[in-house]
Amino acid sequence: MPGRDCEMEVHLSPTWKLSTEHPASSEERPVLVDCVTSEAFGPDDLIELYPGRGLAPAADGVHTLAKLARLDAEGQSLVSRFLAHRPRRE
């Protein structure tokens, strides 16, 4: 498949990962994937990061998880790419 030669995946926690390998990822833009359900989310999608914590934008969840995860440069790059695709709000 064209454009899939640089697929990447990084686990942010046991239940969440960023991936360009998921079918919902396009143009090498990573999506946040629920490891239990395999559901994919974009930066502005509302997610419940942990049960009982309420809904928040996926970008906020990735920001939180990335602070806690020990990411190498490739993982940090994937986080930056995910966060960069969040539409600007006025």
URMOBEL-V659340 format. One record per run of one state. SS is the DSSP state (hx for helix, st for strand, lp for the rest). FROM is the first residue (numbers start at 1). LEN is the number of residues. If there is no record, write none. Layout:
ss;from;len
SS;FROM;LEN
SS;FROM;LEN
//
This chain:
ss;from;len
lp;1;8
st;9;3
lp;12;4
st;16;4
lp;20;11
st;31;4
lp;35;5
st;40;2
lp;42;4
st;46;2
lp;48;8
st;56;2
hx;58;11
lp;69;4
hx;73;12
lp;85;6
//
